[in-house]
């Protein structure tokens, strides 16, 4: 599958498939859930997740074009989301492609549902 943006992106090369509705993951411990919640506690990070969900994959420059922020600020938000496992990225030459991690998103959902 490919997605059109500033460049053509091979989604399967970078990303796992979006979680199926029946995807079952272990409920994260309290520390992990808190880290996931903190990561989505900023409106820009929520917007990034929404953009990635709509496009299935995105090059950093495409995200910068969509957000009224400097590239360094967007990169910092991407780093936070990547560190907690909500997104994953793959370096492709001078670009990095990002997509939502189905497993990470399912863990967040399981943690919230378990409250």
Secondary structure, 3 states (H helix, E strand, C coil): CEEECCCEEEHHHHCCCCCCCCCCCCCCCHHHHHHHHHHCCCHHHHHHHHHHHHHCCEEHHHHHHHCCCCHHHHHHHHHHHHHCCCEEEEEECCEEEEEECHHHHHHHHHHHHCC
